[in-house]
């Protein structure tokens, strides 16, 4: 890179989208209980803004291993969003699949928390590392506005 500039983990890679259609802009981490509600709504909003999203409800086929498909989805996604809800707190405390996803995501520099139906303060009690990341909250903005901000970030 010129002048020693470093590339952002959020930098757009338009040519890779064409040559690797299985790659996604985003990986959406969510609690099982949110899959038909807030997670689906956020997924649909992002896709309507031409953002490609790995979402378990559409990307894990019948008979496939959920954990293995999540692993592939994480590997093929540039940025991850964690939809932080009371249901996610329950899953994290039970050390379920979301707990394993979060552990993998926190090892990267490319995770954005989206707090919905709770607060960053409550998140700090469950996951101080995730709460320390710059993120978005539906206390301050609607899911529509949040989706637009995330889409803008993906396009950078």
Helices and strands as residue ranges (DSSP letters): G 2-4, H 14-19, E 24-29, G 32-34, H 38-48, E 53-54, H 56-59, H 66-75, E 77-84, H 86-93, H 97-106, E 111-115, H 120-126, H 128-131, E 136-137, H 143-155
